[in-house]
Amino acid sequence: MGSELQVMPARRRRAIRLAAGEAVQIINTHGQQVVDTWCFNAADLAEFMSMEHLHAMLERIFPSEGDALVSNHRRPILTLERDTSPGRHDTVIAACDRFRYALLGCVGHHDNCTENLSAALAELGLKAPECPSPLNLWMNIPIAADGRVTWGEPLCKPGDYVTLRAAMDCIVVLSTCPQDMIPINGAACTPTEVHYRVLD
């Protein structure tokens, strides 16, 4: 059994405590929304899911169904148990922040994933030692043979989901990316809500 389906509004965030063996299912409701995803060891926030360490363990940049997602201590923290999408999830690009939006020409405050991470953990009375590079679910960043990257649109369809199962007691943080200046959340550049549930 699992919990009731929960909505995470566009541009917002959630921090979810998982016991070892529990899972979170994240649903791309409209098929075009990137979800920045972090995971921290519940007993020590200095241990967290690390994309740099994941690259070394997988020897590739795209995780796929069944892969262990490792921490900066090089041990499994989550498992990508199920993925109904085409499997294109970015592990290269840092979370958006106020500096990124300023470089894109934004004047004044813009919601961003880095602040969403801090705010989500603060709601639990916690603070991360840093903002690790996230697993950017459904973010499509094609990488050419010469190493150049481009900002693609998500390849998934409405209702596609991933299931992440905890390998230890952990805290998963999700941010519905508020990027609306380039088309990573679809050609309309309009962030949307997603849904999620916790599974036993």
C-alpha positions in Angstrom: 0.0 0.0 0.0 1.0 3.6 -0.5 0.0 7.1 0.5 -2.6 9.2 -1.2 -1.5 11.0 -4.4 -0.1 14.4 -3.6 0.2 17.4 -5.8 3.4 19.5 -6.0 2.5 22.9 -7.6 4.5 24.5 -10.3 7.7 26.2 -9.0 7.3 24.7 -5.5 9.1 22.0 -3.5 8.7 19.1 -1.1 10.9 17.3 1.3 9.9 13.7 1.9 11.2 11.4 4.6 11.7 7.8 3.5 12.6 4.8 5.6 14.9 2.3 4.0 12.8 0.2 1.7 10.1 2.8 1.1 9.8 4.5 -2.3 8.5 7.7 -3.8 6.7 7.6 -7.2 7.0 10.9 -9.1 4.5 11.4 -11.9 5.0 13.9 -14.8 1.3 14.8 -14.9 1.5 16.9 -18.1 4.6 15.3 -19.6 6.7 18.5 -19.8 7.9 19.2 -16.3 11.5 18.9 -15.0 11.8 17.9 -11.4 15.1 18.6 -9.7 15.7 15.7 -7.2 18.1 15.4 -4.3 18.5 12.8 -1.6 20.3 13.0 1.7 21.2 10.5 4.4 18.7 11.2 7.1 21.3 10.6 9.8 24.0 12.8 8.2 23.1 15.4 5.6 26.8 15.6 4.6 26.1 12.4 2.7 23.9 12.9 -0.4 23.2 11.6 -3.8 26.0 12.7 -6.0 25.9 12.9 -9.8 29.7 13.1 -10.1 30.1 9.8 -8.2 27.2 8.3 -10.1 29.0 8.9 -13.4 32.0 6.9 -12.1 29.8 4.1 -10.8 27.6 3.7 -13.9 30.3 4.7 -16.5 27.6 6.7 -18.3 25.5 9.9 -17.7 22.0 8.5 -18.0 20.7 6.3 -15.2 18.3 3.6 -16.2 15.7 1.3 -14.6 17.4 -0.9 -11.9 20.4 1.3 -11.4 21.6 2.2 -7.9 22.0 5.9 -7.4 25.0 6.5 -5.2 26.0 9.0 -2.6 29.2 11.0 -2.3 30.3 8.1 0.0 30.0 5.9 -3.1 27.2 3.7 -1.7 23.6 3.3 -2.8 21.2 5.8 -1.4 18.3 5.3 -3.9 17.5 2.8 -6.6 15.8 3.9 -9.8 13.3 1.0 -9.6 10.8 2.0 -12.3 10.9 4.4 -15.2 8.0 4.5 -17.8 9.5 7.5 -19.7 12.1 7.3 -22.5 14.7 7.5 -19.7 16.3 10.8 -20.5 17.2 12.4 -17.2 20.0 15.0 -16.8 22.9 14.4 -14.5 25.2 17.2 -15.8 23.5 20.6 -15.2 23.5 22.3 -11.8 20.3 23.5 -10.1 19.0 26.8 -11.3 19.7 29.7 -8.9 19.4 33.5 -8.8 22.8 33.9 -10.6 21.6 31.7 -13.5 18.5 33.8 -14.0 20.4 37.1 -13.8 22.7 35.8 -16.6 19.6 35.0 -18.6 18.4 38.6 -18.2 16.0 38.3 -15.4 15.6 41.5 -13.3 14.5 41.0 -9.7 13.7 37.8 -7.9 12.9 34.6 -9.8 11.9 31.3 -8.1 14.7 28.8 -8.4 15.6 25.2 -7.5 18.5 26.1 -5.2 16.3 28.2 -3.0 13.6 25.5 -3.2 16.0 23.0 -1.8 16.9 25.2 1.2 13.2 26.0 1.8 12.1 22.4 1.7 14.7 21.3 4.2 14.0 24.3 6.4 10.4 23.1 6.7 11.8 20.0 8.4 14.2 22.2 10.6 17.2 21.1 8.5 19.9 22.7 6.5 22.1 21.1 3.9 25.9 21.8 3.9 25.7 22.6 0.2 23.4 22.4 -2.8 24.5 19.2 -4.6 24.0 18.9 -8.3 20.5 17.3 -8.6 19.2 14.4 -10.6 17.1 16.4 -13.1 14.2 14.1 -13.8 13.0 14.4 -17.4 15.4 17.2 -18.2 16.6 16.6 -21.8 20.2 17.9 -22.3 21.5 16.4 -25.6 25.3 16.2 -25.6 27.1 16.3 -28.9 30.2 14.4 -29.8 32.3 17.5 -29.4 30.9 17.9 -25.8 28.5 20.8 -26.6 25.1 20.7 -24.8 21.8 22.0 -25.9 18.6 22.8 -24.0 16.0 20.2 -25.2 12.4 19.7 -24.4 11.3 16.7 -22.3 10.8 13.5 -24.2 8.2 12.0 -21.8 4.5 11.9 -22.2 1.7 12.9 -19.7 1.5 10.3 -16.9 5.0 9.0 -17.2 6.6 8.3 -13.8 9.7 7.2 -12.0 9.9 5.2 -8.8 12.8 5.8 -6.5 13.3 3.3 -3.7 15.3 4.2 -0.6 18.4 2.1 0.2 18.7 3.8 3.6 16.7 6.2 5.8 16.8 9.3 3.7 15.2 12.6 2.8 14.2 13.1 -0.8 13.7 16.7 -1.9 11.8 17.5 -5.1 11.5 20.9 -6.9 9.2 21.5 -9.8 11.8 23.6 -11.8 10.5 27.1 -12.3 12.6 27.7 -15.5 10.5 29.7 -17.9 13.2 31.4 -20.0 14.4 28.4 -22.0 12.3 25.4 -23.1 13.5 22.7 -20.7 9.9 22.6 -19.4 8.5 22.3 -22.9 8.2 24.7 -25.8 5.6 26.8 -24.0 8.2 27.6 -21.3 5.4 27.1 -18.7 6.2 25.2 -15.5 3.4 22.9 -14.3 2.5 20.8 -11.3 3.4 17.2 -10.9 2.1 14.5 -8.6 3.8 12.0 -6.2 3.1 9.4 -3.7 5.0 7.4 -1.1 5.0 3.6 -1.6 5.7 0.9 0.9 
